[in-house]
Amino acid sequence: MNNFAVRVAGYFTDLGFYPGQIEFGPGLPQKRLAWSLTAYVLLLLGILAQQIIDLGKKPLNPSWHNLTWPMLLASAVVAFALFPPFTSWFNHKRKKPSWEHVVWAFSFGFFVNLSTNLIWKKFF
């Protein structure tokens, strides 16, 4: 059972930054974890950014009233389910973390939440 928990934790915390790089000591795992946590924070910011902007109204004005817990939870579940495999794929295409990873994580959160919002509003 402990092995399963370690594998699940590794799935969400190791997003594949610095693929193919080998280094002894704690430096490389710390850099990988720091980039993974940064990517998750940017993912959350992308989700929040899309929720505070109501794309159905013009002009676009940010409003914290659009931010609801059920929508945030649904968006986070969908994003965390999809984010690790797509980020690992992206990290194998771009070997060194850069501004592209920052844009990728934020925009992934924004557009995954946008699609979740459209689905929830259409069926519920």
C-alpha positions in Angstrom: 0.0 0.0 0.0 2.8 2.4 0.8 4.3 1.8 -2.7 1.0 2.8 -4.3 0.9 6.1 -2.3 4.5 6.9 -3.3 3.6 6.3 -7.0 0.5 8.4 -6.8 2.5 11.2 -5.1 5.2 10.9 -7.7 2.6 11.2 -10.5 1.4 14.6 -9.3 4.8 16.0 -8.0 7.2 14.9 -10.7 5.9 16.6 -13.9 9.0 15.6 -15.9 11.1 18.8 -15.7 14.7 18.3 -16.7 14.1 15.0 -18.5 17.2 12.9 -19.1 19.3 15.0 -16.7 21.1 13.0 -14.0 22.7 14.6 -10.9 23.8 13.3 -7.6 22.6 15.0 -4.4 19.4 16.9 -3.6 19.8 19.7 -6.2 18.0 18.2 -9.2 15.0 16.7 -7.2 14.6 20.1 -5.5 14.7 22.0 -8.9 12.1 19.5 -10.3 9.8 19.9 -7.3 10.2 23.7 -7.4 9.2 23.8 -11.1 6.3 21.4 -10.5 4.9 23.5 -7.6 5.4 26.6 -9.7 3.5 25.0 -12.5 0.6 24.0 -10.2 0.4 27.6 -8.8 0.3 29.0 -12.4 -2.4 26.4 -13.2 -4.4 27.6 -10.2 -3.9 31.2 -11.3 -5.2 30.4 -14.8 -8.3 28.8 -13.3 -8.9 31.8 -11.1 -8.3 34.2 -13.9 -10.9 32.6 -16.1 -13.4 32.4 -13.3 -13.2 36.1 -12.4 -13.7 37.1 -16.0 -17.3 36.7 -17.3 -16.7 36.2 -21.1 -20.5 36.4 -21.7 -20.6 40.1 -20.8 -19.1 43.1 -22.6 -17.0 44.9 -21.7 -14.9 42.3 -19.9 -14.7 43.3 -16.3 -13.1 41.2 -13.6 -15.6 40.2 -10.8 -14.8 38.1 -7.8 -18.6 37.3 -7.6 -18.1 34.9 -10.5 -15.7 32.8 -8.4 -17.7 29.9 -6.8 -16.4 27.0 -4.8 -18.2 24.2 -6.8 -16.9 25.6 -10.1 -13.4 26.0 -8.7 -13.5 22.4 -7.3 -14.8 21.0 -10.6 -12.2 22.9 -12.6 -9.4 21.8 -10.3 -10.3 18.2 -10.5 -10.4 18.3 -14.3 -7.2 20.2 -14.5 -5.3 18.0 -12.0 -6.5 14.9 -13.9 -5.2 16.3 -17.3 -2.3 18.4 -16.3 0.4 15.8 -15.4 0.4 13.8 -18.6 0.3 16.9 -20.8 3.0 18.6 -18.9 5.2 15.6 -19.0 4.7 15.5 -22.8 5.5 19.2 -23.0 8.6 18.8 -20.9 10.0 16.1 -23.2 9.5 18.5 -26.1 11.2 21.4 -24.3 14.1 20.0 -22.3 14.9 23.1 -20.2 12.2 25.0 -18.2 11.6 28.5 -19.7 9.0 31.1 -20.2 7.1 28.6 -22.4 6.5 26.5 -19.3 5.0 29.5 -17.5 2.7 30.3 -20.4 1.8 26.7 -20.8 0.8 26.2 -17.2 -1.3 29.4 -16.9 -3.0 29.0 -20.3 -3.7 25.3 -19.6 -5.6 26.3 -16.4 -7.4 29.1 -18.1 -8.6 27.1 -21.1 -9.4 23.9 -19.1 -11.5 26.0 -16.8 -13.2 27.7 -19.7 -14.2 24.3 -21.2 -15.4 23.1 -17.8 -17.5 26.3 -17.3 -19.1 25.8 -20.7 -19.9 22.2 -20.0 -21.4 22.9 -16.6 -23.5 25.8 -17.8 -24.8 23.8 -20.7 -26.0 20.8 -18.8 -26.8 22.1 -15.3 
